[in-house]
Amino acid sequence: MSFGQASVDTRRPMTPLVVRFGAFGDMLLLIPMLKALQRRFGQRCDLVSSGRWTTPLMQRVPACGQMRLLTSRRAPYWFNRSQRELVAWLKSRPASPVYVFEQDEKSHWLLARGGVRLEWICTLRNLPRNPGEHIISHALRLARETPAALRDSAGFPTEPGFAPEARPILTEADHHDCAAWLDAKGLATAPLVLLQPGNKKTMKGRQRTRSTNVDFWPETHWVHLITGMGAHLPAARVIICGSPAERPLAEDIVAQLSGGRDRVVIATDDLPILRLLALQTRAHSMVSVNTGPAHGAAAMGCPLVVLYTRRPDRGADWYAPQPTTAPVKILFPPSPDPEAELGSITPDTVFNAWREMTDAAPRPPP
């Protein structure tokens, strides 16, 4: 039975479909929603998304079933094969609930072209975010909505108190891969402190100090922080995380160290998503700007200090990493001005927050 048909047997199992196009952090924060929908409907969720990180990440989420990834949403339909294949796949699916955690018109246009009727769709468009509501809470509230086609059915009750965590389930092979990498780097026994100084916005332009780079924390601040960490925890090794594009930033930080360079490892070319998550399960702690790996640390239970601007469009009340089994400390610029630069957070402030957090709740060795 296709989406285009009006009647449906609500007694049969239904596979929810979730539409979300997001970066690494966005997809991590979607995991609780997928878990809630699986529990509600009894079936794993199909997912329409994009991004190279989505497949390896969601393969470690038991609540996620089939995935359909678009190479581009903005390309004209007839010029983009992935859009046409998605539409054909939508037409072949049985009627079932659809949850659209997107505001854009193209997502709804593709669903309509694939024969998905409006009465099967629950969309973010009809569920504005509440003041101060975190994106996870917003997504879970959407998961508790019932499509109009099912509102007369009592078979899919909501569970308002169910709040699953955003933790993927890594395999033994994932942990073995991480352990082998650490052993090859001579890092198998040392406490590991992870630093994430960059993100996609940081590396987008040639000038890191440009005013639009709101997540920039100066290289000299990272140098000061690393030096303090080395004095406080001499046995630790510092691993600078990030993508290959962020290697120049990491190299500039290390080049400015006056000593202790042998205790710092640049791993920007060595951390695919699953290895990074496995590393975060065993790391002593992490300090990061606002970016996806910070969400990974929180999800995997790695003590985290994260630097946040006060800009309302990037508010921590909406998008900050959520702690699981380890603390998360969010630091803001000292000025209440929403335009205050991240660099106004001093290295001593970050170091003291990291030291107090990790000294209060030391992490057991892996």
N, C-alpha and C positions, 0 to 999 in steps of 0.2 A: 504494500500500500504506500503510495507516494504522499508527499506533503501536500500536493495539490488536491487531494480528495478530502471531502468535507467530513465524512464520518470516520470514526476510529474506535477500535476495541480497546478500552482503557484497562482491560484485565491482563493484557499481554505486557511483558517487560518492555520498558522504554529506556532508550539510551539518550541521556541529555546531550545536547550540543552546546558548547561554549565558544564564543567568539571573542578573542582577545589578542590584539597585536601590541606586543610590548617588548621592552628591553629585558635583560637578564633579571634585574630586580623586580620588574613588573610581573614576570612570570613566576618568580618565587612567591610573590604575594598573592598570586592567584591560586596557589595550591590548596589553601583552606577551603576555598569555594568549591573546587573540584571534589574534595573529600566530603563536603557537606552534601553536594548533589548526588554523589554515589550512595551515600547513606540514605538519602531521601528516596531515590528512585530504584535502588538496588542494582544499578548497572554502572560500569565505568563510563566516564564522560568522553565523548568525541571532542576534538579541539580543532578550531580553525585559528591559525596564528601565522607567525613569520619569524625570521631570525635564525641564525646558525646555532644559537645556544639552546633553542627550544627543544629540538629532538633529544639530545643527550640528557638534558635536565628532566624532561617529562617522561622519558623512559624509566626514570627512577621514582615515578609517582604512580603507585598502583591504582589510584583513582582515575588515571588518564588512559584512554583507549586509543582509538585511531586518531591520527593527526593529519591535517591537511595544511600545508604551509604555502603562503603566497610569496612569490619573489618580489612582487610589488603590488600595492593597492592603488597607487596613483597612475600607473600606466593605463592607457586606453585598453578596454576590455579585449578587443580583437587583436591587439598586439601582445597580449600577455597570456601565455599558455596556461600558467598556474591558475589564473582566474577562470578560464574556460573549463579546466579540469575540475575545479571546485564546484562550479555550477552543475556539471554532469553528475558529480558525486552526490550533491544535495538532492538532485532529482531522483536518485536511486534509493535514498534513505527512507525508512518508514517514518511516519509522522511521530514526532516526539518533542519534548520541550526544548526550546532554544533560549539561551541566555547570552545577551549581547552586552559585554562590558566595554563598550565603545560608544562614542558620541557621533562619529563621522557618518556621512551619508553613504559612502561607498559600501560599508559593511552591510547596511540594510538593503542597498540596491542589489548586491550580489545574492543575498538571501531571497529577495523577491524574484530575481531572475531564475534562481534554483527551485522556485515553486513553493517556498516556505510561506505559509499563510500567516497573517498578522496575529491570529488568535493563538498561535503556538509560541509567540515571541514575548519574552520578558526582557526589557531593554533599559539600560542606564538612562536613556532619554526621559523615561517616565518615573525615574527614581532619583531625584537630585540628592546630592550629598548633604548630610546634616552638618551644621556648624561644629567644627572640631572632630568630625568623624574620620577615623583612619580608613585608608583604602581597603584594608582587610575587612573591617566591619561593614563598609559599604558593599563590598562584594558578597559577604555572607547575607546581608539584608536582601540583596537581589536574588540570591539562591533560595530564599524563603518565599519569594513571589511564586504565584501559580498562574500558568498561562490560562487565558480565557477558555481555551478548549477543554481544560481539565477542572474547571472550577466547580462543576457539579459532581466530581468524583471525590470520594473519601479515601482513595487508595494511596495518596501521597501526602501524609501530614507533615507539617513542619516541626522542627525541633529547635525552638529559639535559644535554648541553653547550650547547644552543641557548638563548640568553638575549636575546631581542629587547628593544629599548628602547621606552620609553613616549612616542614622538614621533609625533603625527599629521602628515600630509603636507598642508601648506597649498598652495593654488592661487595662480597668478599674480594672480588677481582679489583674493584675500585680502590679498596684499602691497600691491597697488595701492590698495585701500581704506584700509589703514593709512597708506600714504605720503600719500594725499590728505588724510586727517584731520590728520596731523602738519603738512602744509604749511598747512592752514587755520588751525592753531593757532600758526603761526610756530615750529615745533619741528623743521623738516626737517633742520637741520644741527648742532644742538647735541647733545652727549652727554646721554643720557636716563637718569636714575636713577628707578626705580619704587619706590614705597612702598605697602605694603598694610597699613594699620593696623587694619582691622576684618575681621570675618567674621560669619556669620549669628548665632552665639551672642552676639557683642559687641552686636549691635543688637536682640537679642530682647527685652530689658527696657529700661525707661526709665533705670535706674541702671547706668551702665557699670562703676562700681566695686564692684558687688555681688560677694560672695564666690564665687558660682557662675560668674562670668565669668572663667574661668581663662586665657583668651587675651588679656586686656586688658593693654596696655602704655600707660601714661599719656600724655595729650596733651602734657604738658610734656617728656616724654622724646623724643617725635617732633620737637618744636620744637628741642630741643637738637641732635638728630641732623641735622636739615635745616640748621641754622646751621653745624655743623661741615663738612658736605658742601659747602656754598657756599664756605667759606673754603679748603677743600682743592682743589676742582674748580670754579673760578669760572665756567667756560664752560658748566657743566652746567645742565640744567633738570630740576626734580623734578616727577614726575607722581604724584599721589596716586590710586591705583587703588581699585576696589571697586564695589559695586552701588549703584543709586540710593538704597537705604535707608541706605547708609553715608555719604551726603553730609554730614549734620550733624556727624559725627565729623571728617571732612576739613575742614569749615568752621571748627570749633572749633580745630583745629590751626593752620590758616593765620591765624586771628584773633589767635593768641598770638605770632606772629612779630614781632620788633621791627624787622626789616628783611628785604629780599630777597623780599617777597611776589610781586614781578613775575616771579620765577624759578620760582614754584610754580604748577602747573596742577592743578586739581581735575577729574578725568576720570571721576568715579563714574557719570555719566549717559551716557558716551560709549564704553564698552568692552564691547560684546557679545563673546562667547567667542572668535570667530575673529579679531577685531581685537586683542583682548588677546594672543592667542598670536603673532600677527604682530608686535605691538609688542615682545614678549619676545625675538623672534629678533634684534632690532636694538638693544635697550636696552643701555646700559653695564653695568647691574647692577640688582639688586632687593633690598630689605629687607622682610621680611614676618613677620607672625604666622603661626601654623600654620593654613593654610586652602588651598582649592583652587588659587588663583592661584600659590601657592608651588610646588605640584607642576607647574603649567604652566611656570613659569620654569625649573625643573630639566629638564623634558622638552625645552624649546626651546633649551637651552644658554645660558641667561642666568645669569651669576654671581649667586649667591644667598646671602644671610644670612637665616636663619630662626630665630625665637625659639620655644623649646619649653619647656613645663613638664616636670617630672619625674614627673608622675602616671603610675602604671603602666598605667592604662587608655588612655593616650594616648602610650605609649612611642615614642620615636624609633626604637628598634630595629624597631618594627613598621610605622610609618606615615610615617617621615620622607621628604622628597623625595629622589629618587635622581638623582645627577648624570649628565649625558650627556657633552657636550663642554665643559662649563664647571664650575668648582668650586661646591660647596655647603658652606656653613659653618653648623653647628647650634650655637646658644647656649642654655645652660641657666641657671636661677637658680644663684647661687653656693652656696646651701645644699643639702645632699643630701636635705633633708626633702621628701618628695613633695608636701607641701602648700605649699611655698614659692611665693610669688606671682611672676608673670612680671615685674612691676614692679621686682623686686629686681635684675634685669639692668640695669646702668647704661647711660645713653646713651654714655658714653665707651667702655664695653666693646663696644657694637655698632659705634660709629664706627671704633674701632681694628681690629676684625675685618673690617669692610667695606674700610677703607683698605688693610690688609695684603693682603687677597685680591685686590683689583682692581689694586693697584700691582704685585703679583707676576706677574699674568697679564692685562695690559690687553687689552681687547677691541678688535679692529680695527673701524674705522667701517663702517657698512652700505654 
